[in-house]
Amino acid sequence: MTLAHTHFQTATKQAVARLRLSLALTGVFVIIELAAGVFANSLALLTDAAHNFTDVIALALTGGTLNLTIQPANRGKTFGYHRAGILAALINSTLLALIALGIFYEAYRRLVAPSRVASGILIGVGAFGVGVNLTTAWLVERGSRSDLNLRSAFLHLMSDVLASLGAVAAGVLIRLTGLNWIDPLASLLIGLLILWNAWGIVRTSLKILMESTPDDIDVEAMLKDIRAVEGVRGVHDLHVWSLTLSLRTLSAHLVTDDIPVSAGAKIQAEVSRILNDRYGISHATLQLECADCVPADLYCDITLTNSNGSH
């Protein structure tokens, strides 16, 4: 087992432990907020409770898939289980979008016929929710920039922070003005926030599942760097994609002169170093070919192969 893999396993286990604590705190708060929302007749609190309940599901799903990603690769899963986190992120974000649509429907009903809201309870529970959600978001934040699964859970929790702030603001405005329609209006704004966060995760998840080139990789600059390596005469059959948000892979054919294997290994090592250091591509498969046997296509269509499997 490599040092890098051991570090990944340790970091993952620590993330799972923080997720479990976040899950427990969020679950308790959902029960409190649901009861308060029914008692205060507040759609904003009930909306936030529904959103927090999706967080419970999201945190459980995120923790489960994180445990799955540390399982070793095998003959059936030669890349391991890294994509499980992407699927979890897609499920989480789709669930968020569905919740937002339900919020819009209920908010419309209450805007048409506003009902009396206990603003004091709305303010108190909302303020408590800000504290709970900030704590759970802080627990999940570490590692969320490089893991889409964790990022989807973190965005769930941060949107809850804003939703709770919205509930507090709605309660204060209702207390000052007596306008009960402010409660469903706050729910509409919370729903829009949820939908916006969900769309961002869905879009990124689909890009990864479609094996798109990562947005921050300048392919032309990368090709220029590869061609600048001594001994490289050209590049073709290039593919760049992501297994997860932070795990990038590349495969390419490098055109060289008719050189010994040892010289070719040095070229491969230098290209791999450049790809890792400058573009964050940790896994590169580089095939060397001499100039007399190379087609011209840079991005080769893998469906266009002849009977012996060559391009």
ABEGO torsion letter per residue (X at the ends): XBAAAAAAAAAAAAAAAAAAAAAAAAAAAAAAAAAAAAAAGBAAAAAAAAAAAAAAAAAAAAAAAAAAAABBBBAABAAEAAAAAAAAAAAAAAAAAAAAAAAAAAAAAAAABBBBBBAAAAAAAAAAAAAAAAAAAAAAABGAAABAAAAAAAAAAAAAAAAAAAAAAAAAAAAAAGBAAAAAAAAAAAAAAAAAAAAAAAAAAAAAAAGBBBAABBAAAAAAAAAABBGBAEBBGBBBBBABAABBBBBBBBBBBBBBAAAAAAAAAAAAAAAAAAAGBABBBBBBBBAAABBABABBBAABBBAAGBX
